[in-house]
Each structure stands twice: as C-alpha cells, then as structure tokens.
C-alpha cells in the first residue's frame, strides 16, 4: 500500500504507510478521541518533532467550546477514517504545479478531503523540512502542526471553520470536482503597455459587500501571497486566509503549488464554500455553516472561480512609485485577468496588495483597471467601506472615459507620475495627478 507523502519515490514509503495506518486505524476504531490521543498518534508518525510540536491551540479550542456544540471527540475518529481512504482515493502520484510550467490538475472533492485529512494528521513527512536545501523548500507548508500550536483567539476561530469542514465531508461524501490551474505569462504574451490602444473597461465601484459574497459568479481575486494560502495554517487572518477558511478545499493547493513567480498566477475552479464569517483580522469570527447552492458545470465543478495573484510587498510605500514595479504589477494582474475563452465573467477585486503590503489603493485600482482593459473584461471594485476611495475612483473613471483615455495614455501618465514622485519630497495623490494632467501632451520628463 502506497501513500503519497512527498510525491517522489522513496524506498521507505510502504513502511511509513504501515506506521501511519496503524496509528490512524487505532483512532478510527474508537468512538471518541481526545486531543491527547490525537497528539500521541501524530507524534508517533513524526517522532523527530516530539519536542518541537505543540498542540495547545487545539487543546484549548476543544476545552473552550460549550458541551452543546462540542462534537470534536467524535469527529476526530471520522477524520482518521477519512485519511485512511487515501490509497484507495488517490491511486497515482499527484503532479506538482511547478514554477515556470503551465499545468492543470483536477481532483475530486473526496480526494481533496482525504488529502486534507492526512494534512490534519501531519502525514506528509517531506513537507516538514524548511531548510534551503530541503526537497520542498519552495512550497508552502501543508501539515496542520502550525495551526495546532501557539494558542490565540485567531486560531480558535480558524479551527471552528476547519472542524466544520471536516464534519460536513465526513457526514456526507462530497461529489464534485475542483480544478487547479497554474498559468504562466510567456514573454511573447507580455503586453507592450506603451502601445496598448484598449479603452477603459466597464467598472462598477462599491463600498458595500465583499468579493466572497457579492462577487459570486465573477472571477474572484484572492489577494494572495506568493506562497499560496499565506498564513492560513498559522496566525494570518486577512483576505486570503479568510477565503481559504471559508473554502478549505483551497488549502490543498499548498500541497502541490510551488511559490508563484512574477509572471504566474493560480486559478481554482469549483471549490465549495462551507462557512460564513464576520470581521477581519482580530475581529474575524466564524458565524456558522454556509449552504453553497451554486450550479455545477459539466465537470461537476461549482461555478466559483478564484484567482490567486500576489502583489509586491513594499517595506516603504514610496518604493512602489517605480515603473519597473508598476509594470510587474500590471503583468501579474494581466496574467490572471487574461481571458482564455469566450464569454468570460467580469472580475471581482478591490484593494489588492494594500494594507500590510503597503500598496497605494489609488495606484492599485488604476493598475487593475488597465489590466482588465487589456484583457477586455469588466471590473467590479469593492473598496471595503472606503467611501472616499469609492467616490474618487468613480470620478476619475468618468473622466478617463470622457477623455477617451487608452491604456497607452494611462501608462504614459503613470510614467510621469512616478517621475514626479521620485523627484518630489512630498507625496502627490495619483488621482489628483490624473485630473491635472489628463488631456495634456506627455511631458518630456
């Protein structure tokens, strides 16, 4: 019996699966399993980490949930039973989505559930090593150890979402499919932004609603980390991590998706939303189950498409006013926005790369507007209660449309804007710069 642990042939695979099988089978036969039982089984499968891994977050979580809602001791054996199905559900080595190689991988929701159950029990040994010379050093973590340790209020809410997912998939076997596609923008596909004649696309700006809810049916942008999923298995709890908690099937992408390069993105089609939430960061709260009533396509995939694109992280906000960096962001957005068929949906996005990454919301809005224009797709821009940005973006967009502004013209304005920002000691707002310079001949700066 072979378990897919590192996705390369290892001489000790069978022996290792015997150890895993023994531990998981012992748990699966019980009617109730304590956190201590679970911890002992995980450590027996990973003895090297006996003195490094802690389970205080999981332990405190189980203790803190009221008895009326506390179904976890009965759920743990079911997760073990699900994990044991892996050799029957995944009969071939899962291919890696490697850097620089466009590739598509489709898995059933049951296969994903089996893989995530194994991640829950930390059965992927080759994914624990993080040294620069480790075989999978360029891949995100997948084992759940970092979620189980270092107790915090954030971890409690994350575990609520994860446990609910496992409750649903162990109660009723999931029946659909999910596709993971790594796209790479080849050198011949990179636009010449200086000569792009496309006009502004359709734009809807709103301060209300979210990409996850109101953006349903559109291409939903995940403000991703280059390490897909970001801090979902740690303490991170911003847009990407929330998206991955609502749709835990996204987490499996960490198993096979190498770190994204500057010209790459990941598109996930068909993931199911299992949970509802409120808040953001420290105010995030799991608010209960979500019944996903989206239609399925001919491949039995739910009609949900999520685009993971990672913005640059600027230590100082002034660093972004550089056309090399602006062009990188344009190419990254275009890689994800580029249509690969007819009748592609509009794009649901917002303040991509702002917040912790220090992006300028006005600049990021213009960059995404240009990329959508080049891709010939409409844009729904959610400002997340930022009334001023909503108003200002609507006004600038109206001006751009009125003036018949092309992508080429806007790129020239950005070149001038960046030159001014580099030369000036004070900050100039991009929208003010556009208002003052639209329709003017390009400067000779």
N, C-alpha and C positions, 0 to 999 in steps of 0.2 A: 504494500500500500504506500503510495507516494503523496506527500503533502507539498504543496508549492510554498516554500518558505522564502527562498532568495531568488527564485526564478533563474538559477543557473544550476547545472547538475552538480550535486555534492555527493560524495561517496557515503556519507552518514545519514542521508535523507531517511531511509527506511527505519533505521534505528531511532532517529529522532522522533519520527511519527509514532513509533511504538511508545515512547515516553509520553508524548502529548496525548495519545489515545488513552493510555492508562489513567492519566490524571483527569482528563475530561470525562471519560466514561464513568469514573468513580463519582464525579459530581452529578452527571446526568442521571444516575440511578437513584439519587436522593430526591426526596420531596421538598426539602428545604436546605439551603446552603447559606452559611454565614459569610461575612466578609473575610473572616479569619480562614475559613475553608478555601475560599477563592484565592486569597493571598498565598496560602501554602501550595496550592496547585500551580499557580503562576511561577512561584519561586522554584519549585521542583523542575519546571520546564526551563527555567533560566537561572540555574544555581550561581552563575557568575555574578549576578546582580543582587544577591541576598542582602548585602549590607549597603546597597545603593538605592534601591527602590523602596518607596514608602506608599502606604495605602490610607493615610489619614483622611484625605479628602473624601474618599469613597466611604470609609467607616463613619465619619461624622455626618455625611449625607444620609446614610441609611438610618442612623440614630435620630436625626432631626426631623424626619418625615413622620407625621402623625400615623398612628396604627391603622386608621381607616383608609389611608392612601398607600400604606407601606406593603407593597406586593413583591418586594425585591428578593427576599429569601426564596420565594417560589419561582421567581423569574430566572435567577442565576442557573439552576439546572437546565432550564429550557434553552438558555444561550449556549451552554456547554453542548447540549444535544444538537443544536443548530451548527455549531462549529465542527462537530464530528462528521457532518454530512459533506464536508469539503471535498474529500477524494471522489465522492460519487457525483458531486455537482460540477467540479472543475477538473476535467479529465486531461486537459492539455496545459502545458506551460503558458502562463499569461504573458503576452508580449509586452515589452516596455515601450512607452512612448518617449523615445529618446530625443535629446536636443538635436535640432537640425534635420530631423526626419519627419515629414508629414505622415501621419498614421491615424487610423480609425480602429477603435476597439468597441465592440458591443457585448455587453454582459446582461444576463437575465437578472431581475431583481432578487431572485433566490440566490444566484451565485454571489451577488454583492452582499446579501445578508450573511451568507456563510463566511465570506472573506472578512467582513466586519466583526463577526462573532469571534473569529480567530484573532483579529487585532485586539478585541476586548480581552482575550486571554493571553495576549502577547506571544503568539506562537511563531512570529517571524524573526528568528534569531539574527539573521544577517542585517536586519534593519536597526539593531540597537547600537552598532558602532558608528561613531560620527567623526572619527579621525580623518584628516585629509586624504589618507591613503586607503580608507575603507572602500569596499566594493560599491556601496550605495551612498557614498558621501554627498553626491549631488542630487539626492532625492529627499523629500520630506520624511519625517518620522511617520510611522503608521501604527505601531503598538501603542496601547492606551495608557502606558505607565505614567506619562507626564500629566494625564488627566486625573489619575487616582491619587497622586501625592500633592503635598503643599495645599492644605485646605484653605478655601476662600469662599466668600459669598458667590462670586462668579462661577466657581466650579460647581457649586450646589445647583445653580440654575441650568448649567450645561448638562449636568448628569440627569436632571429631570427630563430634558429633551432626548438624550441618548437612551435612557431607560424606556421612555415611552415608545421610541422607535422599535427597540427590541421586543417590547410587549406586543406591539401590533404584528410584527413579522413572525413572531413565534405563535401567536394566536391564529393567524390566518396567513397561509403561504402566499407571498406576493407572486403576481403572474405576469408582470410586464417586462420590458427591456429598457436598457439605458445605453446610449452611445456616447463615447468619449473620443473627441477628435482633436488631435494636435495639428494646428495649422502653422505653416512657416511661410513668411513672405519672401519669395525669391528675389534676387537682385533685379531681375527683369520686371518684377511686379511692383517694385517701389516707385511711387509716383514722382514725377518731376513737379514738385509743388509750385515752382516758379512759373510754370506754363500751363497750369490746370485751369481750364476755362469753365468749369462747372459753376452754376449759380447756387445760391443758398437753398438748402433743402427745406421741407416742411419742418416747423418747430412748434412744439407745444410746451410751455413752461408753467409749472405749478409749484406752489409752496406746500400743497397738501398731498397726502398719500405717500406711498413708498414704491420703490422698484419691485419689491417682492409681491405686493398686493395689487396695486393699480397697474403695474407693469406686466401683469399676467397676459400671456398671448403675444407679447413682444419679445425681442431678443433682450434679455435682462442682463445688464452689465454687472459683473462681480468685480468690485474694486480690489483686485487680487494682490497677493504677494507673489513674487516670482517663484516662491516655494508654495505651491498650490495649497490652499486652505489656511495659510498663515498660522495663527496661533490657536486654531480651533481645538487642538488637543492640549493646549497649555492655558495661559491666562488671557489671551487676546479675546476681545469681545466687541469688535466693531463690525462694519458692514459685511465683510467676507465671512468672518466667523459666525455671525448670526445666520447668514444664508446657509452655511454648511450645517448648522444645528437644526434649522427648520427642515432641511433636505439632507439627512445624514448619509444618503447614498452618495453624495458628492465626496464624502470623506475618503471613499475607496480610491479615488483618483490619486491620492498621495502614495498609494502602493506602487503605481507604475508610471507616474508622470515626473520626468526629470525636470529640474529647475528651468523655468522659461527664459529664453533668450530675448534680446531686444526686438527681434522680428517675429516673435511667436506668440500664440495665444492657445487657449484650450476652450473648446465649445462642448458643453454637455447637454444632450437632448434626452428628455424622458424622465428625469428624476422626480420623485414624488415628495410632496410636502406633507409632513406628518404632524407638525406642531404649529401653534400660534404663539405670539410673544408680544411684549410691550417693552419700551425703553431701549437703551443703548449704552454700551459700556457698563459702568457700575449700576446703572438703573435697569439693565436688562432683566426681564423676568419671563419665565416660561408660563404661559397663561392657559395651557390646555391643548387638547387634541385638535387637529385640523383634518377635516374630511376633504380630500382632494377629488373634485368632481370634473377635472379636465377631461376632454376627449382623448382617445388614443389614436395614433396614426396606424398605417398598415403594418408597421413593425411592432405594434402593441406598446409603443412608447407614448407616455403622456405628452401632450402638446405644450411642453415647457422647454425653453432653450435658454441656457445660461452661458454667458461669455465671460471668461476669466482673462482680464488684461491687467498687467501690473504697471503702475505708474512709477516714475523715478522718485526716490526718496531724497529730499533736499535737506541737508543739515541747516542751511540758512536759505531763507526764501529767495534772496537775491540771486542765488545760483541758477535759478530756472530761466532767467532772462538772458538766454544764450541760444542762438538759433540752432546750434548742434543739438542741444537738449530739446528744444521745441520740435525740431524735425524728428527726433527719436520718438517723442510722444505722438506726433502725427502718424508716423509709420506704425507704431504699436496699435493705436486706435483703428487705423485703416485695416490692419491685418485682421482684426476682429469684426469690423463692420462690413468688409468686402463681401458682396453677395456672391453666392456660389450656385445660384439657380434663379428661376423667375418667381415673382410674387413673394419675395422675402418680406418678413414682417418689419415694422418700424423698430427703433431701438429705444429701450428704456434705460436712462442713465441719470447722472447727477454730478455731484462734486467729487469726481474721480481724482484720487491722489491728493486730496486736500486734507485738512485735519492733521493727523500725525505725520503725514508725508510732506507737509508744508507747501502744498501746491496752492497757487493763486486761483481761486474759483472763477474769476473772470477769464483768465488765460486758458484754463482747462475747458471752460464752456466753449470758447472760440475754437480751440483745437478740435474738440469733438464735433462741432458744427461743420468744420472744414472736412474732417474725415467722413462724416455722414454725407456731405455734398459729393465728395469724390466717389463714395460707394452708392450714391443715388438712392439713399434710404432716409425716411423721415426720422425725426428725433423727438422723444418725449423727455423733457429735462425736469427732474424732481430736485427742488432746492432744499428740501427738508426743513420747512418752516422759516426759511430765509426770505422774508418778504422783500427786502431791499434788492437782493440778487434777482429775484423773480421780476420785479419791476424794471430794473436796469437792463436785464438781458432782453426782455420783451422790447424795450425802447431801442436798444442797439440793433436788434434783429430787424425791426421795422425799418430802421434807417438803412441797413445793409440791403434789404430787399428793394426799398425805394430807389436806391442808387444803382441797382443792378450789379451789386458787388459780386465778383467771381472769387473763387478760391485763390487764383493767381494774385488778384489785387489785395486780398486779405493777407496773403503770405508776405507781400511787399510791405504792408502796414506793420506786420509783426517784426520784420527785419528792422524797420525804422524805430519801432517801439523799443526793441531790445537794445539798439544802439543808444537811444536816449537814456534808458535805464542804467546802462553801463557807464555813461558819461556823467549822469546827474547824481548828485549826492542825496537827493530826496526821491521818494517814491512817486511815480506817476501812475494813476489808475488807467488800465488798458481801455476801458470803455470811454473814459474822458478823452484819451488819445485818439481813439477811433472817431468820436464825434467831431473832434477838432481838425482831423486830417482826411476824413472821407471826401472823396471827390477832388482832392488836391493832387497835383502831379507828384510822383515819387521823388523824395528828396535825394540829394547826392551824398548823403552821409556815408 
